[in-house]
Amino acid sequence: MASFGLTNQVLTLYLKELQIRESLIGLFMSLTMIGDTLLSYFLVWNSNKIGNRRVMIIGGLLMLGSGIVFAWGTDNFALLLTASILGVISPSGNETGPFKSIEEAVLATLTPTDHRPEVFAIHAVLAAAGASLGELGAGFFVQTMVSKFNWSFVEAYRNTFIIYCAIAVLKLVLMFFLSKKCEISNATLEDGASGTEASESTPLLVSTVEYQTVTGLAPETQRTLFKLLVTFTIDSFGAGFMPVAWIIYYFRYQFDASPATLGTIFSSLDILQAFAAFPSAWFAKHVGPIKSSIFTQIPCGLALLCIPLLGRTLPLATVFLLFNQTFTAFDVIPRQILLTSVTSPEELPKVMGTVNIAKTAVRAISPNFTGILAQKGQLWVCFVLNAVNLIVANLILGYNFPHLDSQLVKS
């Protein structure tokens, strides 16, 4: 997450300094997300055959390869685009590629159901801390190189990808030391041998056979998944209009914010998200994931609307953004709990992969329009589109699952 925070802080600004038009930057992001979708689909869907550890090693190698191309110093748009599509560059600032799906599936498989909120909260805190460190480091690195060493912004942005490559190498080394318990078959076998009580480790829906359904999942799991996908895809489609990379672009050119200021603002967002993880886990555990999403994400959408409509100055816009991003974090753990609680360990990688792939696929559509609007000086419209989709998605979630909270809280 430190590496994603690092590159997310400079990605749009770097492409802009290379004299690439905003419309092409939007296309760049859309195609990158499509590449991420295809990569995730193949690796996650075959993770039980390939092995979870091997999948993450492959993702780490692709991450290193894409970083090398960006650090190399080319200004060839096609080459940068190819590296971004085939590699692991995150326009959204969040975890990308196969990492997120596999990590969440492994954590859920090795954790009893009643302890998943706390475990996912720790995972979220560490991820937010890493992203914060990367964003803060990128901001002050660029600021220092430009102001004290007279580098151009292009040079400073490009050299942040060298740090990205170093982190990728460290990640690869650590992956080789992952336990065999990361593999679903080993985890299931050990649980059975240790006599773990079904009430603690068995999800609501258990499946040990292949089903003749569209997804190959259990019929009840598939029905629930399709309903959830309606909400997730509407939400992700809206989020694609204004990912963090474009918000950074907006703050940079709307308020003429310096790199150090941007780094401080966006690292602060991740710190707030880290602090929000534990109350979010408590909220999801005692109130239920559906109510948790509705009660936090509608205010989150309203705050997003306020950024272009009421945020006339940098401090005021920052306050609305901090409020928005803090409440955004309250939705991560409830959705993880919801998905992992209605899925058996055998189906979990496919379910998590399907959700993340669907979200990435629809999110890939929006940035192309964002680039066009940004080129016309109407980037503020994308905040409105993001907010409206977020609010609608959560209203649909509450309508489709009015009684699911009581079932999950009881379990």
Phi, psi and omega in degrees: 000331175297321180291321179292320177297322180297307184285327179298328182292335186241353191301302182294323181293324178295313180296323178295319179294337176278009178067031176269130183296153181300323180298322178286329176296319176297317177297320178305313181294318180298313182292326176298317180292325176296316177300319178297321179298311181295318178299312181296320181302311183293312186288316183288319182294335180252018185296326179292331178278314183285322185107132182301318181295318179295322179299315181290329175293318177300315178299322178295321177295319178293323177299314179296318181298316180293323178296322179298318180297315180293324180284341184297326176106012179286147173249015179284113184300317182297319181292317178296320180296317179298316179297321181290322180291313184278336181265207183231079174249133187252105175289340184271346183084355179261173179296140185226179183069204184276353188301308188300311182298314183292315181300315181293322179295317179295314180300316182293321181294323184270002185239131174302148186305318185285353178250000182297321179305316181292319182294316178294330177294317177298317178301317181292321180297313180296321179295315180295321179297318178296315179297320179298316179298318180295317181291317179295318179297319179296316181300312182284332175296311180297314181300316182293314182295325181282314187278325185260332184245005175059030173287154170283161177298324179301314180297317181295315179298316183297320184286346173295334179287342173292319176297320177303316180296319180298319178294322179299320178296316178299317179299317179299315180300315181296325181297329181289348181255010179295144181289155175294343179294347177292340179277135185302317183298318179292319180296317180296318180297315182292324177298318180294321182290330184274354177072033179299134181293139182298329182294338182267327190242351184270126178292175181297322180244127182241134182221131177234007182232164176275138181249146179273063178243174181301319183265347186083005179267167175301142184306317181291321177298317181296318180297315179295318181299316181297321178296317180293325181297330177301311179295312185297321183286322176297315178300312182292325177300317178293318181297331180295338178291330185219064174293168185302325180300323178282328176296320176300317178300315181299312180294326181294315186263337177283322185243003180055044182284141179283161178303319180296321178296316178298316179299320180293315181299309188281337171288326177297325178300316181290326176297316177297321178295324177296315179295332182282345186298315185287315173297329176296318178297317179297317181298314181294325183286324187258336180256326183113147184294329182291308179297324179301317180294313185295314185291341181253328187277334176292313172300326178299317179294321179295322177295323179295321177298326184289338184300307180278334186276324184240343183278076184282339181237163180299313180300318182292315177298323179295320178299313179297321180293318178299318177297314181300311185289329177295315180285336174299321181296334180291349183263344186292306183294317176305321181287325175296316180297316182300310183293316184286342182275343182249020185224138177285159179304323181294327182268347189302312179303320180292319180295311180296320178295317179299315180298310182293324178293315180297317179297317180292322182297314181286328179292338179289342183284318191293317186301333178298319177288327178299316179300319179295315180293323179296321180294333178269003181076023182239038181298334181300332180299328183292329174299318181295314180298320178299311184297315182298315179297321180297314181294315180299317182301318182284331173294321177294320179301314179295325180290320184282333185229062184290336186248002186290328179301314183298323179293315183288321181293322178294324183288000000 
